[in-house]
Amino acid sequence: MMNDRSRYPVWLFIGFAIFWIVWAIRPRYFEVWVVENALMLILMALLILTRKRFPLSDISYTLIAIFLSLQTIGAHYSYSKVPYNDWFSALFGHELHEGRNHYDRLVHFCFGFFLAYPIREIFLRIAGVKGFWGYYLPLDVTMSFSMAYELIEWGYAVVEGGDAGQAFLGTQGDPWDAHKDMLLASIGAMISMCVVGFINWKFDKHFGDEFRESLRVKRAEPLGEVKLAELRSSHPD
């Protein structure tokens, strides 16, 4: 019989599935919606397949679900057409701002902010990283994923072309759009790791010792040609 904790990801998945189905009705650009959701389905498949052997924490699953919910809305409209100004105006009687649609920038920031922690959990539990590396490596990987996504956007826009290609690319005439998106994802991940670091500093009495130990040189000898010489000496011709 499952306990309450093991039920939580199931109910979270059901809630997200209902949310996704609602937003899957009549997307603005069907081709863009398919590509956006293909990437999301790959992530969902990985989470489902690893659920028994490597379950993440409820916090990680929740953060992933929040990000995917934002992405689901963006995929429905295409990011540059999300009518958040209309929603804000309906609630408060005036628009949030004029000019460029910033929903894509919000999602890129949230990509770093919400996904850096699950990435950190994976590093800690699989690679066994500690101290400084438990904060730097999630930031580094988040930045790498952000860069990879920008390359996917560029590749799709080149291959597909037309309105669908431009809708997926979503630059809205800004030649520095990709750079700003990657910067926002990096800032989001940095803030997330700073929050986690502060909590650990506040409540973990071994925080300082672990941080210093993680930066201590573990092997004084260099690698490269030295390691190659070791390998050759252990396997003589």
C-alpha positions in Angstrom: 0.0 0.0 0.0 1.4 3.4 -1.0 2.1 6.0 1.6 1.0 9.6 1.3 4.4 10.7 0.0 4.4 8.1 -2.8 0.9 9.2 -3.8 1.9 12.9 -4.2 3.7 12.6 -7.5 0.8 10.5 -8.9 -1.8 13.2 -8.0 0.6 15.9 -9.3 0.8 14.0 -12.6 -3.0 13.7 -12.8 -3.4 17.4 -12.1 -0.9 18.3 -14.7 -2.4 15.9 -17.2 -5.8 17.6 -16.9 -4.2 21.0 -17.2 -2.3 19.9 -20.3 -5.4 18.5 -21.9 -7.3 21.8 -21.5 -4.5 23.7 -23.1 -4.0 21.2 -25.9 -7.4 22.3 -27.4 -6.9 24.3 -30.6 -3.3 25.6 -30.2 -2.5 28.8 -32.2 0.3 27.2 -34.3 -0.1 23.4 -34.4 3.4 22.7 -35.7 5.0 24.8 -33.0 2.8 23.1 -30.4 3.9 19.7 -31.5 7.6 20.5 -31.3 7.2 22.2 -27.9 5.3 19.3 -26.5 7.7 16.7 -28.0 10.5 18.1 -25.8 8.2 18.1 -22.8 7.1 14.5 -23.5 10.7 13.4 -23.5 11.2 14.9 -20.1 7.9 13.4 -18.8 8.8 9.9 -20.2 12.2 10.1 -18.4 10.5 11.1 -15.1 8.0 8.2 -15.4 10.6 5.6 -16.4 12.9 6.5 -13.5 10.1 6.9 -11.0 10.6 3.5 -9.3 14.4 3.2 -9.4 15.2 6.9 -8.9 12.3 8.9 -7.5 13.0 12.6 -7.0 11.8 14.5 -4.0 8.3 16.0 -3.9 9.9 19.4 -4.1 11.7 18.6 -7.3 8.5 17.1 -8.9 6.6 20.2 -7.9 9.2 22.6 -9.4 9.2 20.6 -12.6 5.4 20.6 -12.8 5.2 24.4 -12.3 7.8 25.0 -15.1 6.0 22.6 -17.4 2.7 24.3 -16.7 4.2 27.7 -17.8 5.6 26.0 -20.9 2.2 24.4 -21.7 0.6 27.8 -21.9 3.4 29.1 -24.0 3.1 26.2 -26.4 -0.6 26.8 -26.8 -0.4 30.4 -27.9 3.3 30.4 -29.1 5.3 32.4 -26.6 5.1 35.8 -28.3 1.3 35.6 -28.4 0.4 34.8 -24.8 -2.2 37.4 -23.9 -1.1 38.0 -20.4 -1.6 41.8 -20.8 -5.3 41.1 -21.6 -5.6 38.9 -18.5 -4.0 41.5 -16.3 -6.2 44.2 -17.8 -9.3 42.1 -17.1 -8.3 41.7 -13.5 -6.9 45.2 -12.7 -8.4 47.5 -15.4 -5.1 48.3 -17.1 -2.3 46.6 -19.0 0.8 45.3 -17.3 3.1 47.1 -19.8 3.3 48.1 -23.4 5.5 46.8 -26.2 7.3 43.5 -26.4 5.6 40.3 -25.2 7.8 39.1 -22.3 6.2 35.7 -21.6 9.2 33.9 -23.2 11.6 35.8 -21.0 9.6 34.8 -18.0 9.7 31.1 -19.0 13.4 31.2 -19.6 14.0 32.7 -16.2 11.7 30.0 -14.7 13.6 27.3 -16.5 16.7 28.2 -14.5 14.9 29.0 -11.3 12.7 25.9 -11.1 14.9 23.3 -12.7 18.3 24.0 -11.1 17.2 22.3 -7.9 16.1 19.0 -9.5 19.4 19.0 -11.4 21.2 19.6 -8.1 19.4 16.7 -6.5 20.5 14.4 -9.4 24.1 15.6 -9.0 24.1 15.0 -5.2 22.5 11.6 -5.4 24.2 10.1 -8.4 27.6 11.9 -8.8 27.9 12.4 -5.1 29.1 16.0 -5.5 29.5 18.1 -2.4 30.1 21.7 -1.3 30.9 24.2 -4.0 30.3 21.7 -6.8 26.7 21.0 -5.6 25.9 24.7 -6.4 28.2 25.4 -9.4 27.4 22.2 -11.5 23.6 22.7 -11.5 24.1 26.3 -12.6 26.6 25.1 -15.3 24.2 22.4 -16.6 21.2 24.7 -16.6 23.2 27.2 -18.7 24.2 24.4 -21.1 20.6 23.2 -21.5 19.5 26.8 -22.2 22.2 27.1 -24.9 21.1 23.7 -26.4 17.5 24.9 -26.5 18.5 28.0 -28.3 20.3 25.9 -30.9 17.1 23.7 -31.3 15.1 26.9 -31.9 17.5 28.1 -34.5 17.6 24.7 -36.2 13.8 24.4 -36.3 13.4 28.0 -37.7 15.9 27.3 -40.5 14.4 24.0 -41.5 10.7 24.9 -41.1 10.8 28.5 -42.1 7.6 30.6 -42.5 5.3 31.7 -39.8 5.7 28.5 -37.8 9.5 28.8 -37.8 9.4 32.5 -36.6 6.8 31.7 -34.0 9.0 29.0 -32.5 12.1 31.2 -32.7 10.1 34.0 -31.0 12.8 36.7 -31.3 10.2 39.5 -32.0 12.8 41.4 -33.9 15.4 41.4 -31.2 18.8 40.3 -32.6 20.0 39.6 -29.0 17.0 37.6 -28.0 18.8 34.3 -27.6 21.5 35.9 -25.5 19.0 37.5 -23.2 17.1 34.2 -22.9 20.2 32.4 -21.8 21.1 35.2 -19.4 17.7 35.0 -17.7 17.9 31.2 -17.4 21.4 31.7 -15.8 20.1 34.3 -13.4 17.2 32.1 -12.4 19.5 29.2 -11.7 21.9 31.4 -9.8 19.1 32.8 -7.6 17.8 29.2 -7.0 21.3 28.0 -5.9 21.8 31.0 -3.7 18.5 30.3 -1.9 19.5 26.6 -1.5 23.0 27.7 -0.3 21.6 30.1 2.2 19.2 27.5 3.7 22.1 25.0 4.0 24.4 27.6 5.5 21.7 28.5 8.0 20.8 25.0 9.2 23.7 22.7 8.3 26.5 23.0 10.9 28.9 21.2 8.5 28.2 23.6 5.6 31.6 25.5 5.9 33.7 22.3 6.4 32.0 20.6 3.4 32.4 23.7 1.2 36.1 24.0 2.0 36.8 20.3 1.6 35.1 20.3 -1.8 37.8 22.9 -3.0 40.7 21.0 -1.5 43.1 19.5 -4.1 42.6 15.7 -4.0 45.5 14.8 -6.3 48.6 16.9 -6.4 49.9 15.3 -9.6 48.6 16.7 -12.9 46.7 14.5 -15.4 47.1 14.7 -19.1 50.5 13.3 -20.2 51.2 12.1 -16.6 48.0 10.0 -16.6 48.7 8.8 -20.1 52.2 7.6 -19.0 50.6 5.7 -16.0 48.2 4.0 -18.3 51.0 3.0 -20.7 53.2 1.7 -17.9 50.3 -0.4 -16.6 49.7 -1.9 -20.0 53.1 -2.5 -21.6 53.2 -3.6 -25.3 
